[in-house]
Amino acid sequence: MDALCRTLFALAVRIVTVFWLGYSLRGAEHLPRRGPAIVIANHNSHLDALILFSLFPIGLAPSISIAAAADYFFSGSVRRFLAERFAGLVPIARHGGRDPLGPAAAAPQRGDVLILFPEGTRGAPDVMGDIKPGLRHLARRFPRVPVCPVYLHGPGRSLPKGCRIPVPIFIDICAGAPFFPTTDREAFPRQIRSLFENLRAQTLAGLADPQDDDDGYA
């Protein structure tokens, strides 16, 4: 039943992202085709997770988990049911706890693709926030699980904080090569920020020269 719900959700998300928004994707060859893997992205909108979810084959939907704030998406029984059964969300306790990353860590353990936002919360459109240590802790637990960085340009303008209906703004996406993050406390945030800055530069360069888009448009 869970697999069916995830597949139906993936179909609905695909309709929204392709027909309502539309997007271009550079570096599609870098996205994982199976787990275990961790996909990380900048975070400016609730659309971010849906867009990332739509980049994968529909058949992979039951094996995709999305890290989400426990206090927001799991605050009631109905919301929890929809989050877990359809969207594949796993709760992250943003305010601490015995093992706030426990549910997220279970995803790579069972071979899933885990979608994670290193900033931990939504920021201003096209502005990178502080890098939280969650990804570093996961990298320490799973040193052999590759991490794929993805830069999203546009979701924060399509559905910023406080809005409920996305404006149909075209989304530009750039996926980088998989890597294994450093677990050094000081070097980690610099490494992640540098990766996203490079992907952002590639995205903006592609916008300046549309002919450079090798992967086509959805």
VENURBEL-V865194 format. One line per field, one symbol per residue. ss: DSSP state (A for helix, B for strand, O for the rest). psi: psi as a letter, one per 40 degrees, with the letter a starting at -180 (. if undefined). burial: # if it has 24 or more other ideal C-beta (glycine too) atoms within 12 Angstrom, else .. A space follows every 50 residues. Layout:
BEGIN
ss: ???
psi: ???
burial: ???
END
This chain:
BEGIN
ss: OAAAAAAAAAAAAAAAAAAAAOBBBBOAAAOOOOOOBBBBBOOOOOAAAA AAAAOOOAAAAAABBBBBBAAAAOOOAAAAAAAAAOOOBBBBOOOOOOOO OAAAAAAAAOOOBBBBOOOOOOOOOOOOOOOOOAAAAAAAAOOOOOBBBB BBBOAAAAOOOOOOOOOOOOBBBBBOOOBOOOOOAAAAAAAAAAAAAAAA AAAAAAAAOAAAOOOOBO
psi: ddddddddddddddddddddciiihifdeehieiiiihhiiiheiedddd dddeeiideedeehihhihdedefeiddddddddddefihhhhefaidgd eddddddddeeihhhihdddihaihfhhaihieddddddddgeehihhhh hhhdddddgiheidhhhghhhhhhhiiiihiiehdddddddddddddddd ddddddddgdeeheeai.
burial: .....##.##..##.###.#########.###..################ ######...###########..##........##.########......# #.###.##...############.##.#..##.######.##..###### ##########.....#..########.##.#......##.###.##..## .##..##.....#....#
END
